[in-house]
Amino acid sequence: MMKNQFPGGEWPTMLTPFRDGAVDYPALESLVEWYIANGVSGLFAVCQSSEMFFLSLEERTSVAKFVKEKAAGRVPVIASGHISDSLEDQILELNEMAKTGVDAVILITNRLAGEDESDEVWLANLQTVIDRLPREVPLGFYECPYPYKRVLSPEMTRWCAENGRFFFLKDTCCDIDQIKAKLAVCKGTNLKLYNANTSTLLASLRAGAAGYSGVMANMQCPLYAWLCANTEDPRAEKLSDELTVCSLIERQLYPVNAKYHLSLEGLPITTQSRSKSDNDLTNTFRTEVEMLRRITGRMCKEYLS
């Protein structure tokens, strides 16, 4: 049985840069380098932040393969990208993703059963899917909020943890009691939990969560890396408070606003998006992102210098 070698720490949910409507691979390479330079432990390519529901299968697999190649063994790369409704189509998509060489293939929890279907149906469909995937490929889960959020219960998490094939859980429940219950059933297994929610992040890290995998890694990347590595530092609670308030910008116009932030960082990334119109990035929204960047710069001087 494989052992979990994935490091704890920060795993950004990667953006997909676009230029003239197509995936911008030079910009994507610069983004990989920016993440790594800012201290990430791994990269989650082809997720909702990557606009996977708006990418063709060829684009999804191409992006994953490209990120894996550019990371060049410096950090592990995981990817999802099964967006279809039928299990047969999802199995095809997942097998194509496995061929890219990513370090783990991540299953979207809401794809495995309808919103009105039971956990028993979900588990049966999960078994059908994993029986058709290469046993040597590590697997994981992402509780993706779109098109609906299916959060794993502690009982479902226990089944997955005891199965032995699952290594990564991107948790989006935003509830510290649920997170602690999941951590309890994951203890001693291959399955590690990475929290996507800033307000519960520090408490979850102190309870045994492996790290952070969320959207704010696209705007405050080095600060999340620091928090994951310094949970017992006397300043950790203060930083957690500040990051939680800053994270409210997620509700503005993500991922367009994150792309604007990265352009201010000097990356050759446009604000183009397939999931949102960058025409909606108003002057006020731009000003708020610029304010966040100035705040982040002051925070970095305080915590990282």
C-alpha positions in Angstrom: 0.0 0.0 0.0 1.3 3.4 -0.9 2.0 5.9 1.9 1.0 9.5 1.8 4.0 11.5 0.8 2.1 14.8 0.2 3.5 17.6 2.3 1.4 19.7 4.6 1.2 23.4 4.0 -0.3 25.6 1.3 -1.8 24.2 -1.9 -3.3 27.0 -4.1 -6.3 26.4 -6.2 -4.7 27.5 -9.4 -6.1 30.0 -11.8 -6.1 29.5 -15.6 -4.9 32.6 -17.5 -6.5 33.4 -20.8 -5.5 35.6 -23.7 -7.7 36.2 -26.7 -10.0 33.5 -25.4 -7.4 30.7 -25.3 -5.4 29.3 -22.4 -2.3 31.5 -22.1 0.5 29.0 -21.4 3.4 31.5 -21.0 1.3 33.3 -18.3 0.5 29.9 -16.7 4.2 29.2 -16.5 4.8 32.5 -14.8 2.0 31.7 -12.4 3.6 28.4 -11.5 6.9 30.2 -10.7 5.1 32.8 -8.6 3.4 30.2 -6.5 6.6 28.3 -5.9 8.6 31.5 -5.1 6.0 32.3 -2.5 6.4 29.1 -0.6 3.6 26.7 -1.6 3.9 23.0 -0.8 1.9 21.8 -3.8 -0.4 22.9 -6.6 -4.0 22.1 -7.3 -4.4 22.5 -11.0 -7.7 22.1 -12.9 -10.2 22.9 -10.1 -13.1 25.4 -9.9 -10.7 28.3 -9.5 -9.1 27.0 -12.8 -12.6 27.4 -14.4 -12.6 23.7 -15.2 -16.3 23.7 -16.0 -15.5 26.1 -18.8 -12.5 24.1 -20.2 -12.7 21.3 -22.8 -11.3 17.9 -21.8 -8.3 18.6 -24.1 -7.7 21.9 -22.3 -8.0 20.3 -18.9 -5.5 17.6 -19.5 -3.2 19.9 -21.3 -3.2 22.4 -18.4 -2.5 19.6 -15.9 0.3 18.2 -17.9 1.9 21.6 -18.5 1.7 22.5 -14.8 3.2 19.1 -13.8 6.1 19.6 -16.3 6.8 23.2 -15.2 6.7 22.3 -11.5 9.5 19.9 -12.5 9.5 17.9 -9.3 9.8 21.0 -7.0 6.3 20.6 -5.6 3.6 17.9 -6.3 0.8 18.7 -8.6 -2.8 17.3 -8.3 -5.7 17.9 -10.7 -9.4 17.1 -11.0 -11.5 18.0 -14.0 -14.4 15.4 -14.3 -17.3 17.7 -15.0 -19.8 15.5 -16.8 -23.0 14.2 -15.4 -22.8 10.5 -16.5 -20.4 8.2 -14.6 -19.1 6.7 -17.8 -18.1 10.1 -19.1 -16.5 10.9 -15.8 -14.5 7.7 -15.8 -13.2 8.6 -19.2 -12.2 12.1 -18.0 -10.5 10.8 -14.9 -8.5 8.2 -16.8 -7.4 10.9 -19.3 -6.3 13.0 -16.3 -4.4 10.1 -14.8 -2.4 9.8 -18.0 -1.0 13.4 -17.6 1.3 12.2 -14.8 -0.1 14.4 -12.0 0.7 13.2 -8.5 -3.0 12.6 -7.6 -6.3 12.7 -9.4 -9.0 14.5 -7.3 -12.6 13.5 -7.4 -15.3 16.1 -7.2 -17.8 15.0 -4.5 -20.9 16.5 -6.1 -20.3 14.7 -9.4 -20.8 11.2 -7.8 -24.5 11.6 -7.0 -27.3 14.0 -7.5 -28.2 16.6 -4.8 -31.3 14.6 -3.8 -29.5 11.2 -3.8 -28.4 9.4 -0.6 -24.9 8.8 0.7 -25.5 5.1 -0.1 -25.9 6.0 -3.8 -22.8 8.2 -3.6 -20.7 5.4 -2.1 -21.9 2.9 -4.7 -21.1 5.3 -7.5 -17.7 6.1 -5.9 -16.9 2.4 -5.9 -17.9 2.0 -9.5 -15.6 4.9 -10.5 -12.5 3.9 -8.5 -12.8 0.3 -9.8 -12.2 1.7 -13.3 -9.2 3.9 -12.4 -5.5 2.7 -12.2 -4.7 1.4 -8.8 -1.3 3.0 -8.8 -2.7 6.5 -9.1 -3.3 8.3 -5.8 -6.8 9.7 -5.4 -8.4 12.5 -3.4 -11.6 14.6 -3.0 -12.7 18.1 -3.5 -15.9 19.4 -1.9 -16.5 21.7 -4.8 -19.3 24.3 -4.2 -20.5 24.2 -7.8 -23.0 23.1 -9.1 -23.9 22.2 -5.5 -21.9 21.5 -2.4 -21.7 17.9 -1.2 -19.8 17.8 2.0 -18.5 14.4 3.2 -20.0 13.3 6.5 -17.6 11.9 9.1 -19.0 8.4 8.3 -18.3 8.8 4.6 -14.9 10.2 5.3 -14.1 7.2 7.5 -15.0 4.9 4.6 -12.8 6.8 2.3 -9.9 6.9 4.8 -10.1 3.2 5.5 -10.2 2.4 1.8 -6.5 3.4 1.5 -6.6 4.9 -2.0 -7.3 8.4 -1.0 -4.6 10.9 0.0 -6.1 14.4 -0.2 -9.3 16.0 1.0 -10.0 19.6 0.1 -12.6 20.4 2.8 -15.1 23.2 2.3 -17.5 22.6 5.1 -16.4 25.8 7.0 -17.3 24.2 10.3 -14.6 23.4 12.9 -16.6 20.7 14.6 -17.2 18.8 11.4 -13.5 19.3 10.5 -12.4 17.8 13.9 -14.7 14.9 13.4 -13.2 14.2 10.0 -9.7 14.5 11.3 -10.5 12.0 14.0 -11.5 9.3 11.4 -8.5 10.2 9.2 -6.0 9.7 12.0 -3.5 7.0 11.2 -4.7 6.7 7.5 -3.4 8.0 4.2 -6.1 10.6 4.0 -5.0 14.2 4.8 -7.3 17.1 5.2 -6.6 20.5 3.6 -8.9 23.3 4.8 -10.3 25.8 2.2 -11.8 28.1 4.8 -9.7 30.9 6.3 -11.8 31.6 9.4 -11.4 28.0 10.6 -7.9 27.4 9.3 -5.8 28.1 12.3 -8.0 26.0 14.6 -8.0 23.2 12.1 -4.3 23.2 11.7 -3.9 23.0 15.4 -6.3 20.1 15.4 -4.3 18.2 12.9 -5.3 19.4 9.4 -2.4 19.1 6.9 -2.7 22.6 5.4 -4.6 25.2 3.4 -6.1 24.8 -0.1 -8.1 27.8 -1.0 -8.6 30.8 -3.3 -6.8 33.4 -1.2 -3.5 31.7 -2.0 -3.9 33.6 -5.3 -3.8 36.9 -3.4 -2.0 36.4 -0.1 0.1 33.4 -0.9 3.2 33.9 1.3 1.1 34.7 4.4 -0.8 31.4 4.2 2.4 29.5 3.7 3.7 31.2 6.9 0.6 30.5 8.9 0.6 26.8 7.9 4.3 26.6 9.1 3.9 28.6 12.3 0.7 27.6 14.0 2.2 27.9 17.5 3.9 31.3 16.9 2.4 34.0 19.2 1.5 36.0 16.2 -0.5 33.3 14.5 -3.8 34.2 15.9 -3.4 37.9 15.0 -2.5 36.9 11.4 -5.5 34.5 11.3 -7.8 37.3 12.3 -6.4 39.6 9.6 -6.5 37.0 6.9 -10.1 36.2 7.7 -11.2 39.8 7.2 -9.1 40.1 4.0 -10.7 36.9 2.7 -14.1 38.6 2.4 -12.8 39.9 -1.0 -13.6 36.3 -2.3 -17.2 37.5 -2.5 -16.3 40.3 -4.9 -15.6 39.0 -8.5 -13.4 36.0 -8.1 -11.5 34.8 -10.1 -11.3 38.0 -12.1 -10.2 40.0 -9.1 -7.4 37.5 -8.3 -6.2 37.8 -11.9 -6.1 41.6 -11.5 -4.1 41.2 -8.3 -1.6 39.0 -10.0 -1.2 41.5 -12.9 -0.3 44.1 -10.2 2.3 41.6 -9.0 3.9 41.9 -12.4 2.7 38.7 -13.9 1.7 38.8 -17.6 -1.9 37.7 -16.8 -5.0 39.3 -18.2 -8.3 39.6 -16.3 -10.0 37.5 -19.0 -12.2 34.8 -17.6 -14.8 32.3 -19.0 -16.8 32.1 -15.8 -17.2 35.8 -15.1 -17.1 38.9 -17.3 -14.1 41.2 -16.5 -16.3 44.0 -17.7 -17.8 43.7 -14.2 -14.5 44.6 -12.6 -15.5 48.1 -11.8 -13.1 50.9 -10.8 -14.3 50.5 -7.2 -13.5 46.7 -7.3 -10.1 47.5 -8.8 -9.4 50.0 -6.0 -10.4 47.4 -3.4 -7.9 44.9 -4.9 -5.2 47.5 -4.9 -6.0 48.3 -1.2 -5.8 44.6 -0.4 -2.4 44.4 -2.1 -1.1 47.3 -0.1 -2.4 45.7 3.1 -0.8 42.4 2.1 2.6 44.1 1.6 2.5 45.6 5.1 1.5 42.2 6.5 4.4 40.5 4.7 6.8 43.0 6.2 5.4 42.3 9.7 5.4 38.5 9.5 8.0 37.5 7.0 10.8 39.9 7.5 
